[in-house]
Amino acid sequence: MEKSRKKEELSPLLDSDHRKSFNDSWIHNVTVEPVAFMHSFGWSLSEIILTNQIVYQTCLVTLDGPDEESCSIMKQTGASDNETLAIYLEQKVQPYAATVTMTIVLLTSVVPALVALFLGPWSDKFGRKPVIAIASTGYLISEVLVAWVCYMSSYYVLSPWWYVVANIPVSLSGGFSVFNAGIFSYMSDVTHWSNRTLRMGALQGCTMFGVLLGLLASSYMIDCVSATVMFSISAAAMFASIVYLAVITKETIATEGTLSRRDKIKEIFNINLLLEMFQTFTKSRPNYERAITWLLISVGGLVEFAVAGRQLFFLYTRRQFGWDAVNYGFWLSAELGLIMLGNLFGIGLLKKWFNISDLSLLALSTMNQLGDYLIKGFAQEGWQLYLTTLMTPLKGVDGAAIRSILSSILPKDDIGKSYSMDLSVKAITPLISVFLFTFIYNRTIDDVPSTYLFVTCGIFGINLLLIGICRHLLKRRHRTNL
């Protein structure tokens, strides 16, 4: 009986079983998907505008010669009447603006990784909703502060570093590390192994859909309303997601009724929870489970390491193809739209028609990523970016595949810890990669600015090797438990 149970648990890792996945009416059991959608919509609505605003304010602060009228070229959405001045300003301003942008990435990645190490184990005991709410509230406060800085910059010459300060609340509340750990842990609580990958893919797809609509909206609104108004709309979307979470979404963790709210808050800073997390990932486990877990977490970390240069890609397209915020927004919308379809439908179709395993999905996603960055590196025309987007629709399914495998290997009580560790590693990796990619980009900006894209290809090559090792261990684990 025990071997039969283990066989049932292990087989989905290498041989997918889709019998229940397509019979479950999960689409009628919406849980945290609207929260993820509204949150991602608010975040993406302001992302490109923030980069544009940083470039503009960098021009005003760092260059003595250009006045406000000249620097306004930096945030134009159409062709500039003075192309020579625009090129000159881009060359002078971009390295400084890239440093500011990468600092924001660093701040909102590294500190949240540490916060997630505490909140992840805490959510396993005291609930998913409070953790999601904490992260969402941090985003709400930061969006309000960014709107205020932008508003004040219309009256005073403010340093772009004020936007770094405005992102401190996001950092201290856990950012995407805590938010994603919360929503995916919630999804793991309400799903079965037979439909978990599909549901997580759908959740990721809803996130991408929110990002897509936010980018499309920003592309149309950028010429209609001020940046301050757009940041305010982003804050409103964050607020709406918090209201939905509080009023509609039900908690999945039965909390201890004997503890007061104050005691539960104190438990967030309980060092024993952190020690318990590390024990979870360092203790000996049978059948290569510890090695497989760390391999999967390493793959996810290297994905984040590789794509950390995405903040530079807007600057890269400005220089390489002469794109403005509208051009970049349309392309990014197409990119995220294909990723969304890959998560919403690609996973389901591959599992239904080809009975593909989660690990094979992970390998396909990695190959898509490698090919995508390779074509981007060789691209000479903007239309080629659309071509690589069409050719690589599965490059965003790695997260759902990794989390599904982890939830199949580890006990339910360790799910929140595993997702937090996974997302913390992903958040820490920019500590190295943002410096690396910014250094490479700034050093090669005049000769071969695409160099950092080829470095990214090499990282995905390493991931393919790790996935191969993981597959070997999973096969041995499966044979052991037959």
TORGU-725644 format. One record per residue (C-alpha): residue number from 1; residue in three letters; x, y, z. Coordinates in Angstrom, 3 decimals, m for minus. Layout:
NODE   vopa   pado         c1         c2         c3
NODE    NUM    ALA          X          Y          Z
...
***
This chain:
NODE   vopa   pado         c1         c2         c3
NODE      1    MET      0.000      0.000      0.000
NODE      2    GLU      2.821      2.395      0.901
NODE      3    LYS      4.642      1.726     m2.341
NODE      4    SER      1.417      2.218     m4.272
NODE      5    ARG      0.890      5.608     m2.599
NODE      6    LYS      4.438      6.676     m3.359
NODE      7    LYS      4.112      5.567     m6.950
NODE      8    GLU      0.974      7.651     m7.341
NODE      9    GLU      2.787     10.685     m5.908
NODE     10    LEU      5.967     10.317     m7.916
NODE     11    SER      4.748      9.396    m11.374
NODE     12    PRO      3.425     12.875    m12.300
NODE     13    LEU      6.951     14.271    m12.092
NODE     14    LEU      8.114     12.365    m15.145
NODE     15    ASP      4.913     10.986    m16.664
NODE     16    SER      2.102     13.494    m16.546
NODE     17    ASP     m1.423     12.340    m15.702
NODE     18    HIS     m4.079     14.649    m17.100
NODE     19    ARG     m7.228     12.685    m16.342
NODE     20    LYS     m8.514     15.060    m13.674
NODE     21    SER     m6.870     18.190    m14.984
NODE     22    PHE     m9.359     18.785    m17.750
NODE     23    ASN    m12.427     17.507    m15.979
NODE     24    ASP    m12.099     19.869    m13.016
NODE     25    SER    m14.137     23.042    m13.486
NODE     26    TRP    m11.358     25.130    m12.002
NODE     27    ILE    m12.315     28.107    m14.125
NODE     28    HIS    m15.468     28.372    m12.012
NODE     29    ASN    m13.484     28.339     m8.766
NODE     30    VAL    m11.685     31.653     m9.042
NODE     31    THR     m9.609     32.408     m5.951
NODE     32    VAL     m6.590     34.732     m6.009
NODE     33    GLU     m6.511     35.240     m9.782
NODE     34    PRO     m8.282     38.655     m9.652
NODE     35    VAL     m5.860     39.794     m6.953
NODE     36    ALA     m2.906     38.846     m9.157
NODE     37    PHE     m4.527     40.503    m12.188
NODE     38    MET     m5.255     43.857    m10.519
NODE     39    HIS     m1.886     43.931     m8.795
NODE     40    SER      0.065     43.241    m11.997
NODE     41    PHE     m2.066     45.747    m13.934
NODE     42    GLY     m1.226     48.506    m11.463
NODE     43    TRP      2.454     47.632    m11.440
NODE     44    SER      2.879     47.435    m15.234
NODE     45    LEU      0.899     50.616    m15.893
NODE     46    SER      3.682     52.642    m14.329
NODE     47    GLU      6.809     50.605    m15.119
NODE     48    ILE      7.766     52.092    m18.496
NODE     49    ILE      6.598     55.562    m17.465
NODE     50    LEU      8.850     55.375    m14.423
NODE     51    THR     11.874     54.525    m16.578
NODE     52    ASN     10.977     57.381    m18.919
NODE     53    GLN     10.651     59.770    m15.972
NODE     54    ILE     14.001     58.659    m14.552
NODE     55    VAL     15.702     59.330    m17.891
NODE     56    TYR     14.091     62.781    m18.120
NODE     57    GLN     14.972     63.836    m14.569
NODE     58    THR     18.497     62.460    m14.997
NODE     59    CYS     18.905     64.775    m17.959
NODE     60    LEU     17.821     67.794    m15.910
NODE     61    VAL     20.035     66.967    m12.946
NODE     62    THR     23.234     65.627    m14.475
NODE     63    LEU     23.746     67.833    m17.538
NODE     64    ASP     24.542     71.522    m17.197
NODE     65    GLY     23.922     72.549    m20.768
NODE     66    PRO     20.430     71.295    m21.715
NODE     67    ASP     17.424     73.101    m20.336
NODE     68    GLU     13.976     71.656    m19.635
NODE     69    GLU     12.871     72.072    m23.246
NODE     70    SER     15.870     70.148    m24.545
NODE     71    CYS     15.506     67.385    m21.948
NODE     72    SER     11.833     66.968    m22.855
NODE     73    ILE     13.112     65.134    m25.929
NODE     74    MET     14.011     62.291    m23.560
NODE     75    LYS     10.365     61.498    m22.828
NODE     76    GLN      8.828     62.211    m26.221
NODE     77    THR      6.763     59.403    m27.702
NODE     78    GLY      7.112     60.446    m31.297
NODE     79    ALA      9.980     61.295    m33.617
NODE     80    SER     12.199     64.105    m32.407
NODE     81    ASP     12.669     67.250    m34.461
NODE     82    ASN     16.307     67.406    m33.353
NODE     83    GLU     17.636     63.882    m33.804
NODE     84    THR     21.263     64.911    m33.254
NODE     85    LEU     20.469     66.376    m29.839
NODE     86    ALA     18.386     63.326    m28.939
NODE     87    ILE     21.279     60.962    m29.743
NODE     88    TYR     23.706     63.138    m27.791
NODE     89    LEU     21.461     63.183    m24.738
NODE     90    GLU     20.914     59.422    m24.888
NODE     91    GLN     24.667     58.803    m24.864
NODE     92    LYS     25.212     61.106    m21.912
NODE     93    VAL     22.177     60.216    m19.830
NODE     94    GLN     21.716     56.460    m20.311
NODE     95    PRO     24.611     55.178    m18.145
NODE     96    TYR     23.463     57.277    m15.146
NODE     97    ALA     19.795     56.408    m15.709
NODE     98    ALA     20.698     52.720    m15.983
NODE     99    THR     22.449     52.933    m12.609
NODE    100    VAL     19.371     54.470    m10.968
NODE    101    THR     17.092     51.878    m12.557
NODE    102    MET     19.302     48.994    m11.493
NODE    103    THR     19.450     50.363     m7.956
NODE    104    ILE     15.662     50.195     m7.798
NODE    105    VAL     15.794     46.594     m9.026
NODE    106    LEU     18.415     45.797     m6.401
NODE    107    LEU     16.456     47.463     m3.590
NODE    108    THR     13.206     45.724     m4.511
NODE    109    SER     14.879     42.341     m4.887
NODE    110    VAL     17.487     41.762     m2.198
NODE    111    VAL     15.693     43.118      0.887
NODE    112    PRO     12.417     41.352     m0.059
NODE    113    ALA     14.391     38.102     m0.257
NODE    114    LEU     15.242     38.436      3.436
NODE    115    VAL     11.673     39.415      4.326
NODE    116    ALA     10.329     36.380      2.456
NODE    117    LEU     12.477     34.060      4.558
NODE    118    PHE     10.430     35.138      7.581
NODE    119    LEU      6.989     35.567      6.009
NODE    120    GLY      7.074     32.283      4.053
NODE    121    PRO      7.255     29.988      7.109
NODE    122    TRP      4.891     32.337      8.948
NODE    123    SER      2.250     31.898      6.227
NODE    124    ASP      2.345     28.107      6.679
NODE    125    LYS      1.049     28.631     10.222
NODE    126    PHE     m0.965     31.839     10.177
NODE    127    GLY     m2.401     32.153      6.685
NODE    128    ARG     m1.755     33.242      3.129
NODE    129    LYS     m4.024     36.304      3.006
NODE    130    PRO     m2.078     38.426      5.528
NODE    131    VAL      1.162     37.803      3.653
NODE    132    ILE     m0.357     38.816      0.310
NODE    133    ALA     m1.899     41.892      1.946
NODE    134    ILE      1.424     42.987      3.472
NODE    135    ALA      3.179     42.874      0.102
NODE    136    SER      0.284     44.601     m1.696
NODE    137    THR      0.177     47.390      0.883
NODE    138    GLY      3.875     48.038      0.362
NODE    139    TYR      3.270     48.438     m3.361
NODE    140    LEU      0.341     50.758     m2.712
NODE    141    ILE      2.408     53.059     m0.490
NODE    142    SER      5.290     53.125     m2.985
NODE    143    GLU      2.996     53.983     m5.898
NODE    144    VAL      1.567     56.886     m3.892
NODE    145    LEU      5.096     58.109     m3.094
NODE    146    VAL      6.213     57.779     m6.723
NODE    147    ALA      3.172     59.823     m7.794
NODE    148    TRP      4.089     62.474     m5.231
NODE    149    VAL      7.744     62.652     m6.398
NODE    150    CYS      6.592     62.924    m10.005
NODE    151    TYR      4.126     65.676     m9.113
NODE    152    MET      6.751     67.661     m7.193
NODE    153    SER      9.215     67.295    m10.082
NODE    154    SER      6.915     69.443    m12.217
NODE    155    TYR      7.652     72.345     m9.862
NODE    156    TYR     11.191     71.586     m8.703
NODE    157    VAL     14.244     69.931    m10.223
NODE    158    LEU     14.379     66.680     m8.256
NODE    159    SER     17.050     64.015     m8.432
NODE    160    PRO     15.900     60.701     m9.953
NODE    161    TRP     17.250     59.052     m6.800
NODE    162    TRP     14.020     60.127     m5.078
NODE    163    TYR     12.346     57.291     m6.980
NODE    164    VAL     14.712     54.898     m5.252
NODE    165    VAL     13.574     56.291     m1.893
NODE    166    ALA      9.928     55.922     m2.944
NODE    167    ASN     10.455     52.187     m3.502
NODE    168    ILE     11.591     51.540      0.079
NODE    169    PRO      8.063     50.495      1.255
NODE    170    VAL      7.935     47.843     m1.485
NODE    171    SER     11.307     46.589     m0.363
NODE    172    LEU     10.478     46.388      3.346
NODE    173    SER      7.116     44.678      2.761
NODE    174    GLY      8.578     41.881      0.666
NODE    175    GLY      7.844     42.978     m2.897
NODE    176    PHE      7.243     40.318     m5.512
NODE    177    SER      9.052     37.678     m3.440
NODE    178    VAL      6.418     37.772     m0.699
NODE    179    PHE      3.468     38.516     m3.001
NODE    180    ASN      4.225     35.613     m5.346
NODE    181    ALA      5.038     33.267     m2.465
NODE    182    GLY      1.652     34.098     m0.982
NODE    183    ILE     m0.484     33.673     m4.106
NODE    184    PHE      1.247     30.513     m5.305
NODE    185    SER      1.157     28.960     m1.829
NODE    186    TYR     m2.553     29.788     m1.767
NODE    187    MET     m2.983     28.094     m5.154
NODE    188    SER     m1.108     25.033     m3.936
NODE    189    ASP     m3.490     24.835     m0.963
NODE    190    VAL     m6.596     24.701     m3.164
NODE    191    THR     m5.332     22.360     m5.898
NODE    192    HIS     m4.513     18.682     m6.402
NODE    193    TRP     m1.363     17.399     m8.091
NODE    194    SER     m3.413     16.440    m11.167
NODE    195    ASN     m4.446     20.043    m11.902
NODE    196    ARG     m1.839     22.041    m10.000
NODE    197    THR      0.403     22.849    m12.969
NODE    198    LEU     m2.591     24.003    m15.004
NODE    199    ARG     m3.953     26.153    m12.190
NODE    200    MET     m0.563     27.688    m11.505
NODE    201    GLY     m0.120     28.301    m15.207
NODE    202    ALA     m3.541     29.977    m15.255
NODE    203    LEU     m2.544     32.113    m12.266
NODE    204    GLN      0.660     33.093    m14.028
NODE    205    GLY     m1.400     33.786    m17.144
NODE    206    CYS     m3.711     36.115    m15.207
NODE    207    THR     m0.644     37.948    m13.944
NODE    208    MET      0.646     38.298    m17.493
NODE    209    PHE     m2.789     39.439    m18.671
NODE    210    GLY     m2.747     42.205    m16.073
NODE    211    VAL      0.733     43.234    m17.157
NODE    212    LEU     m0.352     43.155    m20.802
NODE    213    LEU     m3.367     45.403    m20.228
NODE    214    GLY     m1.276     47.735    m18.092
NODE    215    LEU      1.325     48.116    m20.818
NODE    216    LEU     m1.282     48.658    m23.522
NODE    217    ALA     m3.070     51.209    m21.389
NODE    218    SER      0.175     53.045    m20.626
NODE    219    SER      1.030     53.192    m24.340
NODE    220    TYR     m2.275     54.939    m25.099
NODE    221    MET     m2.448     57.080    m21.961
NODE    222    ILE      1.107     58.418    m22.048
NODE    223    ASP      0.124     61.243    m24.425
NODE    224    CYS     m3.254     61.878    m22.799
NODE    225    VAL     m2.541     62.217    m19.102
NODE    226    SER      0.436     63.187    m16.976
NODE    227    ALA      2.819     60.684    m15.424
NODE    228    THR      1.471     61.690    m12.007
NODE    229    VAL     m2.053     60.643    m12.993
NODE    230    MET     m0.804     57.309    m14.306
NODE    231    PHE      1.045     56.575    m11.066
NODE    232    SER     m2.143     57.478     m9.182
NODE    233    ILE     m4.165     55.036    m11.304
NODE    234    SER     m1.579     52.366    m10.513
NODE    235    ALA     m2.077     53.030     m6.819
NODE    236    ALA     m5.853     52.734     m7.262
NODE    237    ALA     m5.444     49.315     m8.921
NODE    238    MET     m3.253     48.157     m6.008
NODE    239    PHE     m5.909     49.352     m3.566
NODE    240    ALA     m8.637     47.472     m5.469
NODE    241    SER     m6.631     44.234     m5.254
NODE    242    ILE     m6.303     44.643     m1.473
NODE    243    VAL    m10.067     45.226     m1.112
NODE    244    TYR    m10.852     42.114     m3.183
NODE    245    LEU     m8.423     40.066     m1.114
NODE    246    ALA     m9.952     41.242      2.156
NODE    247    VAL    m13.613     40.927      1.172
NODE    248    ILE    m13.892     38.094     m1.371
NODE    249    THR    m10.943     35.731     m0.957
NODE    250    LYS    m11.217     33.021      1.705
NODE    251    GLU     m8.314     31.936      3.884
NODE    252    THR     m6.941     28.418      3.306
NODE    253    ILE     m4.926     27.976      6.509
NODE    254    ALA     m6.686     27.223      9.781
NODE    255    THR     m4.944     29.530     12.255
NODE    256    GLU     m4.534     29.038     15.977
NODE    257    GLY     m7.445     30.770     17.689
NODE    258    THR     m5.596     31.075     20.999
NODE    259    LEU     m3.137     33.642     19.654
NODE    260    SER     m4.061     37.310     19.470
NODE    261    ARG     m3.353     39.416     16.398
NODE    262    ARG     m0.481     41.059     18.230
NODE    263    ASP      1.077     37.694     19.056
NODE    264    LYS      0.766     36.606     15.437
NODE    265    ILE      2.561     39.753     14.288
NODE    266    LYS      5.336     39.089     16.794
NODE    267    GLU      5.710     35.601     15.351
NODE    268    ILE      6.794     37.137     12.019
NODE    269    PHE     10.102     38.007     13.643
NODE    270    ASN     10.464     34.644     15.390
NODE    271    ILE     13.953     33.448     14.533
NODE    272    ASN     12.828     29.860     15.094
NODE    273    LEU     10.701     30.072     11.943
NODE    274    LEU     13.793     31.013      9.972
NODE    275    LEU     15.789     28.184     11.548
NODE    276    GLU     12.939     25.818     10.754
NODE    277    MET     13.077     26.876      7.119
NODE    278    PHE     16.803     26.186      6.837
NODE    279    GLN     16.331     22.832      8.536
NODE    280    THR     13.700     22.014      5.927
NODE    281    PHE     16.205     22.483      3.121
NODE    282    THR     19.319     21.070      4.802
NODE    283    LYS     17.996     17.945      6.489
NODE    284    SER     18.588     14.608      4.849
NODE    285    ARG     15.723     13.395      2.651
NODE    286    PRO     15.252     10.032      0.946
NODE    287    ASN     15.445      9.362     m2.774
NODE    288    TYR     17.482     12.424     m3.775
NODE    289    GLU     14.666     14.782     m2.730
NODE    290    ARG     17.035     17.331     m1.193
NODE    291    ALA     19.270     17.386     m4.278
NODE    292    ILE     16.288     17.654     m6.631
NODE    293    THR     14.803     20.486     m4.564
NODE    294    TRP     18.011     22.496     m4.648
NODE    295    LEU     18.519     21.827     m8.347
NODE    296    LEU     15.039     23.200     m9.099
NODE    297    ILE     15.590     26.225     m6.874
NODE    298    SER     18.950     26.807     m8.594
NODE    299    VAL     17.305     26.662    m12.021
NODE    300    GLY     14.734     29.233    m10.923
NODE    301    GLY     17.456     31.424     m9.448
NODE    302    LEU     19.496     31.334    m12.644
NODE    303    VAL     16.404     32.265    m14.671
NODE    304    GLU     16.023     35.370    m12.526
NODE    305    PHE     19.764     36.021    m12.730
NODE    306    ALA     19.564     35.873    m16.521
NODE    307    VAL     16.510     38.076    m16.979
NODE    308    ALA     17.654     40.687    m14.432
NODE    309    GLY     18.904     42.697    m17.409
NODE    310    ARG     15.320     43.167    m18.619
NODE    311    GLN     15.321     46.644    m17.073
NODE    312    LEU     18.139     47.526    m19.459
NODE    313    PHE     16.278     46.296    m22.518
NODE    314    PHE     14.157     49.433    m22.801
NODE    315    LEU     17.347     51.489    m22.809
NODE    316    TYR     18.862     49.051    m25.311
NODE    317    THR     15.949     49.383    m27.739
NODE    318    ARG     16.055     53.186    m27.434
NODE    319    ARG     19.656     53.152    m28.568
NODE    320    GLN     19.670     50.228    m30.990
NODE    321    PHE     16.330     50.778    m32.761
NODE    322    GLY     15.384     54.336    m31.777
NODE    323    TRP     12.290     53.112    m29.959
NODE    324    ASP     10.346     55.336    m27.602
NODE    325    ALA      8.041     54.314    m24.742
NODE    326    VAL      5.120     53.674    m27.121
NODE    327    ASN      7.119     51.429    m29.478
NODE    328    TYR      8.572     49.507    m26.580
NODE    329    GLY      5.185     49.256    m24.885
NODE    330    PHE      3.573     47.715    m27.981
NODE    331    TRP      6.348     45.167    m28.350
NODE    332    LEU      6.336     44.296    m24.652
NODE    333    SER      2.563     43.904    m24.834
NODE    334    ALA      2.975     41.400    m27.668
NODE    335    GLU      5.710     39.626    m25.706
NODE    336    LEU      3.633     39.313    m22.555
NODE    337    GLY      0.533     38.408    m24.551
NODE    338    LEU      2.299     35.377    m26.028
NODE    339    ILE      3.663     34.400    m22.598
NODE    340    MET      0.143     34.710    m21.202
NODE    341    LEU     m1.230     32.413    m23.909
NODE    342    GLY      1.608     29.988    m23.257
NODE    343    ASN      0.641     29.788    m19.591
NODE    344    LEU     m3.127     29.748    m20.099
NODE    345    PHE     m3.306     27.380    m23.070
NODE    346    GLY      0.175     26.079    m23.924
NODE    347    ILE      0.525     24.087    m20.719
NODE    348    GLY     m2.931     22.566    m21.071
NODE    349    LEU     m2.526     21.641    m24.739
NODE    350    LEU      0.884     20.053    m24.220
NODE    351    LYS     m0.365     18.013    m21.297
NODE    352    LYS     m3.558     16.954    m23.051
NODE    353    TRP     m2.146     16.097    m26.470
NODE    354    PHE      1.379     14.967    m25.590
NODE    355    ASN      1.021     14.004    m21.919
NODE    356    ILE      4.150     16.071    m21.293
NODE    357    SER      5.710     16.100    m17.834
NODE    358    ASP      6.424     19.165    m15.716
NODE    359    LEU     10.174     18.665    m16.109
NODE    360    SER      9.859     18.525    m19.893
NODE    361    LEU      7.856     21.755    m19.737
NODE    362    LEU     10.715     23.296    m17.786
NODE    363    ALA     13.234     22.158    m20.405
NODE    364    LEU     11.080     23.532    m23.248
NODE    365    SER     10.758     26.862    m21.466
NODE    366    THR     14.531     27.073    m21.009
NODE    367    MET     15.182     26.326    m24.686
NODE    368    ASN     12.658     29.002    m25.629
NODE    369    GLN     14.463     31.504    m23.385
NODE    370    LEU     17.863     30.656    m24.839
NODE    371    GLY     16.643     31.023    m28.420
NODE    372    ASP     14.807     34.239    m27.583
NODE    373    TYR     17.878     36.033    m26.233
NODE    374    LEU     20.041     34.676    m29.031
NODE    375    ILE     17.795     36.204    m31.685
NODE    376    LYS     17.524     39.448    m29.699
NODE    377    GLY     21.304     39.682    m29.612
NODE    378    PHE     21.609     39.343    m33.391
NODE    379    ALA     18.572     41.517    m34.208
NODE    380    GLN     19.303     44.487    m36.454
NODE    381    GLU     15.735     45.684    m36.986
NODE    382    GLY     12.896     46.197    m34.531
NODE    383    TRP     10.569     43.792    m36.361
NODE    384    GLN     12.938     40.947    m35.503
NODE    385    LEU     11.985     41.330    m31.841
NODE    386    TYR      8.401     40.563    m32.807
NODE    387    LEU      9.680     37.531    m34.734
NODE    388    THR     11.451     36.036    m31.733
NODE    389    THR      8.361     36.692    m29.628
NODE    390    LEU      6.264     34.586    m32.027
NODE    391    MET      8.879     31.825    m32.090
NODE    392    THR      9.213     31.427    m28.311
NODE    393    PRO      5.738     31.314    m26.699
NODE    394    LEU      6.724     28.926    m23.866
NODE    395    LYS      9.481     30.973    m22.281
NODE    396    GLY      7.304     31.936    m19.323
NODE    397    VAL      6.075     28.538    m18.103
NODE    398    ASP      9.159     27.666    m16.051
NODE    399    GLY      7.755     29.139    m12.830
NODE    400    ALA      4.585     27.032    m12.905
NODE    401    ALA      6.567     23.886    m13.739
NODE    402    ILE      9.114     24.382    m10.939
NODE    403    ARG      6.483     25.128     m8.287
NODE    404    SER      4.384     22.161     m9.343
NODE    405    ILE      7.334     19.769     m9.064
NODE    406    LEU      8.329     21.193     m5.683
NODE    407    SER      4.800     20.786     m4.339
NODE    408    SER      4.806     17.161     m5.524
NODE    409    ILE      8.077     16.358     m3.768
NODE    410    LEU      7.712     18.163     m0.447
NODE    411    PRO      5.104     17.759      2.314
NODE    412    LYS      2.221     20.244      2.377
NODE    413    ASP      3.554     21.914      5.529
NODE    414    ASP      6.722     22.845      3.632
NODE    415    ILE      5.040     24.376      0.566
NODE    416    GLY      5.151     27.967      1.832
NODE    417    LYS      8.774     27.498      2.877
NODE    418    SER      9.768     26.045     m0.489
NODE    419    TYR      8.118     28.835     m2.473
NODE    420    SER      9.635     31.458     m0.203
NODE    421    MET     13.093     29.935     m0.561
NODE    422    ASP     12.642     29.700     m4.337
NODE    423    LEU     11.523     33.318     m4.597
NODE    424    SER     14.164     34.507     m2.113
NODE    425    VAL     16.930     32.947     m4.193
NODE    426    LYS     15.408     34.582     m7.272
NODE    427    ALA     15.361     37.900     m5.465
NODE    428    ILE     18.955     37.656     m4.208
NODE    429    THR     20.512     36.824     m7.562
NODE    430    PRO     20.090     40.416     m8.887
NODE    431    LEU     22.570     41.421     m6.176
NODE    432    ILE     25.218     40.108     m8.559
NODE    433    SER     23.525     40.215    m11.935
NODE    434    VAL     22.368     43.843    m11.883
NODE    435    PHE     25.941     44.962    m11.343
NODE    436    LEU     27.235     42.522    m13.925
NODE    437    PHE     24.761     43.432    m16.657
NODE    438    THR     24.929     47.170    m15.954
NODE    439    PHE     28.741     47.001    m16.083
NODE    440    ILE     28.696     45.016    m19.333
NODE    441    TYR     26.088     47.295    m20.910
NODE    442    ASN     27.854     50.524    m19.950
NODE    443    ARG     31.234     49.201    m21.131
NODE    444    THR     29.900     47.976    m24.489
NODE    445    ILE     27.233     50.619    m25.153
NODE    446    ASP     29.305     52.338    m27.867
NODE    447    ASP     30.542     49.168    m29.613
NODE    448    VAL     28.414     46.047    m29.072
NODE    449    PRO     25.562     46.914    m26.661
NODE    450    SER     23.995     43.480    m27.278
NODE    451    THR     26.864     41.750    m25.446
NODE    452    TYR     24.853     41.305    m22.251
NODE    453    LEU     22.171     39.454    m24.254
NODE    454    PHE     24.706     36.813    m25.316
NODE    455    VAL     25.867     36.444    m21.716
NODE    456    THR     22.242     35.725    m20.877
NODE    457    CYS     22.188     32.928    m23.484
NODE    458    GLY     25.098     31.232    m21.733
NODE    459    ILE     23.231     31.234    m18.414
NODE    460    PHE     20.263     29.439    m19.958
NODE    461    GLY     22.704     26.902    m21.384
NODE    462    ILE     23.840     26.150    m17.822
NODE    463    ASN     20.200     25.710    m16.835
NODE    464    LEU     19.700     23.043    m19.487
NODE    465    LEU     22.574     21.098    m17.926
NODE    466    LEU     21.034     21.360    m14.440
NODE    467    ILE     17.646     20.231    m15.760
NODE    468    GLY     19.335     17.191    m17.318
NODE    469    ILE     20.862     16.269    m13.942
NODE    470    CYS     17.490     16.786    m12.269
NODE    471    ARG     15.815     14.478    m14.766
NODE    472    HIS     18.398     11.772    m14.081
NODE    473    LEU     17.773     11.982    m10.320
NODE    474    LEU     13.998     11.967    m10.761
NODE    475    LYS     14.226      8.786    m12.834
NODE    476    ARG     16.344      7.101    m10.163
NODE    477    ARG     13.909      8.299     m7.492
NODE    478    HIS     10.996      6.898     m9.466
NODE    479    ARG     12.669      3.490     m9.907
NODE    480    THR     13.526      3.327     m6.197
NODE    481    ASN      9.879      3.750     m5.199
NODE    482    LEU      8.403      1.253     m7.664
***
